[in-house]
Structure formats: C-alpha cells, structure tokens
Amino acid sequence: MSPETGAGEGVAEKVQRSGSAGTSAAGTAAAPALNGPMPTGLVVGGNRARLAIVMINWNRPDDTIECLESLLRTETPMRIIVVDNGSEDDSIARLKSWASGETPYEPPLGPMRRFTALPVQKPVPARIISDAEALDSAPGDEVLTIIASPENRGFSGGNNVGLRHAMKDLGIAYMWCLNNDTIVEPGAPSAVLARMDATHQVGMCGTQVRYYHRPGTWQQLNGSRFKLLTGMSKGIGSDQPITRSFDPKKVAQDTDFVLGASLIVSRAFLDTVGYMEESYFLYFEEMDWSVRNRGRFAIAFAHGAIIYHKEGGSIGSSGKAGQRSESSEYYLMRSRIKFYRRNFPLLWPLQYPLGVALICRRVLRRQPQKAAVMTRALLGMSRS
C-alpha cells in the first residue's frame, strides 16, 4: 500500500483518455446489462484463466461484494481469490451468503450504481479454504476462492497468501492485486491482459485509478514518482481531471512504483524477485518491490484499464493533509524507517530529523494523538 504523501507503455501518441470504449469523459458509461446466466468466460475449468485477481477483505464485506459484482461482469476468464485477513466481524459468512444467492445484492446509490445495478446470476461457484490449504493445494474449477486467514497479516502478508495460491495454477501468467474498496469497468481485465502480453519482459503494471466518489478525477495514473532523499512520493496525474491528455509511454517511464490499490505482477517477476516483504505490514511494500526489481523487469501501464477507488477504507489512509487515521500515521512512519534501513542505509539516519519535522507538523495542527503514535513508530516502539 503506497504512502500517498503528495497531494500503456509502447503507445507513443498522446491520448485524451476518458475511459474504455463507451465511456464518456466524466466516466458515465453504462455497464452492460446482465440479467441472464453468469458469462461462461468466468468458468475457470480447463486452465483457460491466465489472470488471477487477489484482494484482501478486512471487516468490509460490503465493499468486497461490490467489487466482486463489478468483476463478474467481464467475459475474460479469471480466477478471483479473496483473502479474509482475520476479520473480526461476520465477513466470511456474508461473502458465502452472497455467493450462494441466499442474501440478495443491493447496489449502492449514486453514480457508481451503474456498474452493479443488476446483480450477477447466483450462485457464484465458490470455495472457502483455510490459509494452510491455500498454501498446500492448487485451485480447483471454482471462479471464487475465499481464503480464511485466522490473523491479520497486513497488506503484504495477506496479498502473499493469495499470490502463492494463484501461483499453484500453472495456467496463471499474471496476478492483479486489487483493493477490495474498488470497482472495475467491464473492460479492465482484458485491458490488463493485453498490456501485460504486449510489454516485453514485463514485471509490474498499474492502471488508471479514479476516485470512486469523484469519478471525473484521477487518484493516480499507474503509480508515483518517489523522492529518494525525503521519502516523499507524488502520484502521477493525482487530482487531475480525467479529460486531461497524457502519454501512456511517458507515464510508464515516469513510474517509480505502482499504486498498490491496483498492481499487476507477472509470474516471472514473482519467480525472480519474490513476494512482498511482510515485515512492513502496511506501506512501502510497492517501493520495496520496485527497488528489488531494479534492472530486471519492465514497469508497464495498462491505460485502458479503469478502476474506481474509495481510498483508505480499512485503515484510513487518506492522501489529504491531516485526514489520515492514527493507525495510518503510525505504520507510515514505521515503514519509512524500515524501508531506508533495508534498502538505503546511508540515507537511513536522515529519516529521523525528517520524521521529527513531520511530528512537529502534527503538533502544529493540534493533532497530539497522531504526533504521539508517530513518535512511537520513529523510536521503534509498538503503537500502544
């Protein structure tokens, strides 16, 4: 998960991107009506799926279900793996009830309703397994696998469980780590596959990410630029209107790390670079992955794939100044120190005076609790 501290490849011409075919500049496309059987393209059997979706649920089953409803409207064969990260509510029971059709899906009000207004046909072929089973057994013919983890492994640990399970299906070429507080346009999975297939020696790839509650504005295009000296990042295209033109090739070239809310990796990348570093728990995982990837695999940009992100639902990781939760502030500071100690030890001491400056800023904003947890993180202490 990226620290939002600031506010595809091979296509050289600038484009006035408004979305995929049939999408207006304001992002007001109508999703295709679906009132018959679930598309047969989603039946995984026969190893036809080359793309696996991995998402984490933690106490937010409604978000997860909305995301699943949007994903199931594509005819692109895929596997969908939901890792329940030790939820403390009835998330697994609610996901199971939704998949079976026992609990009808109620689409949300508002402009995003168009993507899930007509619920997909139920039941959705699903299987619930433990995290131990996920690591030991290969996926079956089901479309949806729910992995019940007994503990919260964090962003990196949760994704790694899903990635390792997906890798056991040898037909899977690419894995898409997708936040559960997102929805996707129907053409997004096919656009991801097309970009990954077209980019030579591809390792990591992102998408267009627009704000769910402000669909006419980008959260980021692909990912962020990163300032090594300060540890600050700036999202490419962040808070710009989607009517603004951009060059997909330049976006890919400018991307230092891909936004974790929508991050695709290849099988070859995982085989060579490895999985996410789990000691971070939250934040800086994508940057760590990018640093370990240096000189190995290309970073691509699936500019035809569009998702909408609610931003920071579980942990409160808002990119707006002063609006991060105490948990978000703690893990952001903690992971910053860990990242530099692991990857850039000569710059590691510099992070302490910079950390003190950030803490002083919270004090000036009259946010003493945030300043306190950030201080504990800076000193290597637990949150409480």
C-alpha positions in Angstrom: 0.0 0.0 0.0 1.6 3.3 -1.1 2.2 6.3 1.2 0.2 9.0 -0.6 2.4 11.8 0.7 1.8 14.2 -2.2 -1.3 15.8 -3.0 0.2 1.5 -21.8 3.7 1.5 -22.5 4.5 1.3 -26.2 1.8 3.8 -27.2 3.7 6.9 -28.0 1.0 9.2 -29.1 -0.8 11.4 -26.6 -4.4 10.4 -25.9 -7.3 12.2 -24.5 -8.2 9.3 -22.1 -11.7 9.3 -20.8 -12.0 5.6 -20.3 -12.6 2.4 -22.3 -14.9 2.2 -25.3 -18.4 3.6 -24.5 -17.2 5.7 -21.5 -17.7 9.4 -21.5 -15.1 11.9 -20.3 -16.9 12.1 -17.0 -16.8 8.4 -16.6 -20.5 7.9 -17.1 -20.6 4.7 -19.1 -23.4 2.4 -18.5 -22.3 -1.1 -17.6 -23.7 -3.8 -19.8 -27.0 -5.2 -18.5 -26.6 -8.7 -17.1 -29.8 -10.5 -16.1 -29.1 -13.9 -17.5 -26.6 -16.6 -16.5 -23.2 -15.6 -15.5 -20.9 -15.3 -18.5 -19.4 -18.6 -19.4 -16.0 -16.9 -19.8 -15.8 -16.9 -16.0 -15.9 -20.7 -15.7 -12.3 -21.4 -14.9 -12.1 -25.1 -15.8 -9.5 -26.3 -18.3 -6.9 -23.8 -17.2 -8.3 -21.1 -19.5 -7.7 -18.4 -17.0 -4.4 -16.5 -17.4 -5.3 -13.7 -14.9 -5.9 -14.1 -11.2 -7.4 -11.3 -9.0 -6.1 -11.2 -5.4 -7.9 -9.0 -2.9 -7.9 -8.6 0.8 -11.0 -8.3 3.0 -10.8 -7.0 6.5 -14.1 -6.2 8.2 -15.6 -4.7 5.0 -17.6 -7.4 3.2 -20.0 -4.8 1.6 -17.0 -3.2 -0.3 -15.7 -6.7 -1.2 -19.1 -7.8 -2.6 -19.5 -4.6 -4.7 -16.0 -5.2 -6.1 -16.9 -8.8 -6.9 -20.1 -7.8 -8.6 -18.2 -5.4 -10.9 -15.6 -8.0 -11.7 -18.1 -10.7 -12.6 -19.4 -8.7 -15.5 -16.5 -9.5 -17.7 -16.2 -12.4 -20.1 -12.4 -12.5 -19.5 -11.5 -15.8 -17.9 -10.0 -15.2 -14.5 -9.6 -16.6 -11.0 -10.7 -14.4 -8.1 -9.1 -15.0 -4.7 -10.3 -13.2 -1.7 -8.1 -13.4 1.4 -10.1 -12.6 4.6 -7.4 -11.1 6.7 -8.6 -12.2 10.2 -11.8 -10.2 10.1 -13.4 -9.6 13.4 -17.0 -9.5 12.0 -19.1 -12.0 10.0 -17.3 -11.2 6.7 -16.9 -14.8 5.6 -20.5 -15.7 6.4 -21.7 -12.7 4.4 -19.5 -13.4 1.5 -20.7 -17.0 1.4 -24.3 -16.0 1.7 -23.9 -13.5 -1.2 -22.2 -16.1 -3.4 -24.9 -18.7 -2.8 -27.6 -16.1 -3.6 -29.1 -16.5 -0.1 -28.6 -12.8 0.6 -29.6 -10.6 -2.4 -27.2 -8.0 -3.5 -28.3 -4.4 -3.1 -26.4 -2.0 -5.4 -25.3 1.3 -3.8 -27.0 4.6 -4.6 -25.0 7.2 -6.5 -23.2 7.3 -9.9 -21.2 4.1 -9.3 -24.5 2.2 -9.1 -24.5 1.7 -12.9 -21.6 -0.8 -12.7 -23.5 -3.2 -10.5 -27.2 -2.2 -10.8 -28.3 -5.6 -12.0 -26.8 -8.3 -9.7 -25.0 -11.2 -11.5 -26.6 -14.6 -11.6 -26.2 -16.7 -8.4 -24.8 -18.9 -7.2 -21.3 -17.9 -8.0 -19.1 -21.0 -7.9 -17.1 -20.6 -4.7 -14.9 -22.4 -2.3 -13.8 -21.5 1.2 -10.5 -22.8 2.4 -8.0 -22.2 5.2 -4.7 -20.4 4.7 -2.9 -23.7 5.2 -5.0 -25.3 2.5 -4.3 -22.4 0.2 -0.5 -22.9 0.5 -0.7 -26.7 0.1 -3.3 -27.2 -2.6 -3.8 -25.9 -6.2 -7.0 -24.0 -7.1 -9.9 -26.0 -8.5 -12.5 -25.2 -11.1 -14.4 -22.6 -9.0 -14.4 -18.9 -10.0 -14.1 -17.6 -6.5 -11.8 -18.8 -3.7 -12.2 -17.3 -0.2 -9.1 -17.9 2.0 -9.9 -17.7 5.7 -6.8 -16.4 7.5 -7.0 -16.6 11.3 -4.9 -13.5 11.7 -4.4 -10.1 10.1 -1.3 -10.5 8.1 -1.3 -6.9 6.9 -1.4 -5.7 3.3 1.8 -7.6 2.2 1.1 -10.8 4.1 -2.5 -11.1 3.0 -1.6 -10.5 -0.6 1.2 -13.0 -0.4 -1.2 -15.8 0.7 -3.4 -15.1 -2.3 -0.4 -14.8 -4.7 1.1 -18.1 -3.5 -2.3 -19.8 -4.0 -2.7 -18.3 -7.5 0.8 -19.4 -8.5 -0.2 -23.1 -7.9 -2.3 -22.8 -11.1 0.3 -23.1 -13.7 -2.0 -21.5 -16.3 -1.9 -18.2 -14.5 0.5 -15.8 -16.1 -0.4 -12.6 -14.3 -1.7 -11.7 -10.8 -3.6 -8.5 -10.1 -3.5 -7.3 -6.5 -6.7 -5.2 -6.3 -8.0 -3.3 -3.3 -11.4 -4.5 -2.1 -12.7 -0.9 -1.9 -12.6 -0.6 -5.6 -14.9 -1.4 -8.6 -13.7 -2.0 -12.1 -15.0 -1.1 -15.5 -16.1 -4.2 -17.5 -13.2 -4.0 -20.0 -10.5 -3.6 -17.3 -9.4 -7.3 -17.1 -9.0 -7.7 -20.8 -7.0 -4.4 -21.0 -4.7 -5.6 -18.3 -4.1 -8.9 -20.2 -3.5 -7.0 -23.4 -0.9 -4.7 -21.9 0.9 -7.4 -20.0 1.1 -9.5 -23.1 2.3 -6.6 -25.3 5.1 -5.3 -23.0 8.5 -7.1 -23.3 9.9 -8.6 -20.1 7.1 -7.1 -18.1 7.2 -7.4 -14.3 4.8 -4.8 -12.8 1.9 -2.9 -14.2 -0.7 -0.4 -13.0 -4.0 1.0 -14.3 -5.9 4.2 -14.3 -7.2 4.8 -10.8 -10.1 7.3 -10.4 -11.8 8.3 -7.2 -14.9 6.4 -6.5 -16.7 9.5 -5.1 -15.2 11.8 -7.7 -15.2 9.7 -10.9 -14.1 12.6 -13.0 -10.8 12.9 -11.2 -7.8 10.6 -11.2 -6.3 9.4 -7.9 -3.3 8.2 -9.9 -2.2 7.2 -13.3 -0.3 3.9 -12.8 1.7 5.0 -9.7 4.0 7.5 -8.3 7.3 9.3 -8.6 9.5 8.9 -5.5 12.0 11.3 -4.0 14.7 9.2 -2.6 16.2 11.9 -0.3 13.0 12.7 1.6 10.9 9.5 1.2 8.0 11.6 -0.2 6.0 10.4 -3.2 3.8 12.2 -5.7 1.1 10.4 -7.6 1.2 10.7 -11.4 -1.9 12.6 -12.6 -3.0 12.9 -9.0 -6.2 15.0 -8.5 -6.2 16.0 -12.2 -9.4 15.8 -14.3 -9.7 12.7 -16.5 -10.2 14.9 -19.5 -6.6 15.9 -19.4 -4.4 14.3 -22.0 -1.4 12.0 -21.1 1.2 9.9 -22.9 0.9 6.3 -21.7 4.5 5.5 -22.6 5.8 8.5 -20.6 3.6 7.6 -17.6 5.2 4.1 -17.6 8.7 5.6 -17.8 8.0 8.1 -15.0 6.6 5.4 -12.6 9.0 4.7 -9.8 6.4 2.4 -8.1 2.9 1.2 -9.0 0.0 2.1 -6.7 -0.8 -0.9 -4.5 -4.6 -0.4 -4.9 -4.2 -1.8 -8.4 -1.0 -3.6 -9.0 -0.4 -6.4 -11.5 2.7 -8.6 -11.5 3.9 -11.4 -13.7 4.7 -15.0 -12.8 8.3 -14.5 -14.0 8.5 -11.4 -11.7 7.4 -13.5 -8.6 9.7 -16.3 -9.5 12.7 -14.0 -9.8 12.1 -11.0 -7.5 10.0 -12.8 -4.9 6.9 -11.9 -2.9 6.1 -8.7 -0.9 8.3 -8.1 2.1 5.9 -8.9 5.0 7.7 -7.0 7.8 6.2 -3.7 6.6 2.6 -4.8 7.4 1.4 -1.6 5.7 3.0 1.0 3.3 6.3 1.0 1.3 5.7 -2.6 0.1 5.4 -1.5 -3.6 8.6 0.7 -3.3 10.5 -2.2 -1.7 9.3 -4.4 -4.6 10.4 -1.8 -7.1 13.8 -1.4 -5.6 14.3 -5.2 -5.6 13.2 -5.2 -9.2 15.8 -2.7 -10.4 17.5 -3.8 -13.7 15.2 -6.8 -14.1 11.7 -6.3 -15.4 9.9 -3.5 -17.1 7.1 -1.4 -15.5 4.1 -1.1 -17.8 0.9 0.9 -17.7 -2.5 -0.6 -18.7 -4.0 2.7 -19.6 -7.2 1.1 -20.9 -8.0 -0.5 -17.6 -10.0 1.8 -15.3 -10.9 1.3 -11.7 -12.6 3.5 -9.1 -11.1 3.6 -5.6 -12.8 4.6 -2.4 -9.4 5.3 -0.9 -8.3 4.3 2.6 -11.5 2.5 3.7 -10.0 0.0 6.1 -7.0 1.8 7.6 -7.9 5.5 7.0 -5.0 6.1 4.6 -6.3 9.3 3.1 -4.0 11.2 0.8 -5.4 14.5 2.0 -3.3 16.5 4.5 -4.4 16.0 8.1 -7.0 13.3 7.3 -5.0 10.1 7.9 -6.0 7.9 10.8 -3.7 7.3 13.8 -3.1 3.8 12.6 -2.2 5.1 9.1 0.3 7.6 10.6 1.9 5.0 12.8 2.5 2.4 10.0 3.6 5.1 7.5 6.3 6.3 9.8 7.3 2.8 10.9 7.6 1.5 7.3 9.5 4.6 6.1 12.3 3.9 8.7 12.3 0.2 7.8 12.4 0.8 4.1 15.5 3.0 4.3 17.2 0.7 6.8 16.7 -2.2 4.4 17.5 -0.6 1.1 19.4 2.7 1.6 21.3 2.5 4.8 23.4 5.6 4.1 20.2 7.7 3.9 18.6 5.9 6.9 19.8 8.5 9.5 18.3 11.3 7.5 14.8 9.9 8.1 15.0 10.7 11.8 15.2 14.5 11.6 12.6 14.4 8.7 10.4 12.3 11.0 10.7 14.8 13.8 9.7 17.6 11.3 6.6 15.6 10.4 5.7 15.0 14.1 6.1 18.8 14.8 3.7 19.5 11.9 1.1 17.3 13.6 1.6 19.2 16.8 1.1 22.5 15.0 -2.1 21.0 13.5 -3.3 20.3 17.1 -3.2 16.5 16.5 -1.4 15.3 19.6 -2.5 11.7 19.4 -1.1 11.4 15.9 2.1 13.0 17.0 2.3 10.5 19.8 1.9 7.4 17.7 4.3 8.8 15.1 6.9 9.3 17.8 6.5 5.7 19.0 7.0 4.5 15.4 10.1 6.7 15.0 11.6 5.2 18.2 10.8 1.6 17.1 8.1 1.1 19.7 4.7 -0.6 19.4 1.6 1.5 18.8 0.4 1.3 22.4 
